[in-house]
Amino acid sequence: MKTINMSNGAVLASEISLGCMRIADLSDKDAANLIQTAVDEGINFFDHADIYAGGKSEELFAKAVDMNKIDREKLIIQTKCGIRPGFFDFSKEHILEAVDGSLKRLNTEYIDVLLLHRPDTLVEPEEVAEAFDRLLSSGKVRNFGVSNQNPMQIELLSSYLNQKIVANQLQLSITNTGMIDAGLNVNMKIDSSIVRDGSILDYCRLKNITIQAWSPFQYGFFEGVFLNNEKFPELNQKIDEIAKAKGVTNSAIAVAWILRHPAKIQTIVGTTNAKRLKDICNASNVELTRQEWYEIYRAAGNKLP
């Protein structure tokens, strides 16, 4: 498993991370098997959020780690906070309470990376800064980041922070390529040329912020997966063709397509199937050519200018 140097090497993370949103649906035994499989495949980065299954996903993860007797120091645990029932909350009080809750559920003394989960338009950056300072000085959180934020939101927040933003978790898959499309269709009067995210891809590269791709197999906004989906015949034909040539599964190609980008994007995969996770991890050993990457991009219905 190749690694990504987040924040100039402050975090040496596996380029594929296991997203733990759905693990609460597993039995204790199956969860333990999934986490152990991830570790065996070289995954050291595990993504959580306090809202996943109402905190049960964090609890089950901790139990799985304990059942497998995995050394906590070898794991990089990321969690997110800020989403509450019906609203967003980046207040100092909520951030501090949310972290204490996650620490307890995860049965750990510290969180490696804390992300603010989706933008809160009522954010008061000075409160976030106070919360981050307290969390860092107390040793409860070591690194900080955001999720689904655009450049100016990050700039606003960063102007108050004493810490660097190390990651921005964004939706990206072969069928959700908005951050890529606008950069290819510059100065054109077509829909794909519209910059909807403030050029977040280039911004993160300039600022050395690791982009974490969520829902790498989904199309739309949780509408379903595109792999083996009759809605995407040309795309699946091309992916299957390349997968056969590389000797891997179609899911490995879908992830390898993201990993091929020189922005060094970390991919968050949320499978709860241990065998499928092993198949996906083969993506780290696949190097798509520039031609293959563009063939997949075009097969998804994208036209090059």
Beta strands, then each sheet from edge to edge (+ up, - down):
strand 1: 3-6
strand 2: 11-14
strand 3: 16-19
strand 4: 45-47
strand 5: 76-81
strand 6: 83-84
strand 7: 87-88
strand 8: 111-117
strand 9: 141-147
strand 10: 165-171
strand 11: 210-214
strand 12: 218-219
strand 13: 224-225
strand 14: 266-269
sheet 1: 1+ 2-
sheet 2: 3+ 4+ 5+ 8+ 9+ 10+ 11+ 14+ 3+
sheet 3: 6+ 7-
sheet 4: 12+ 13-
end
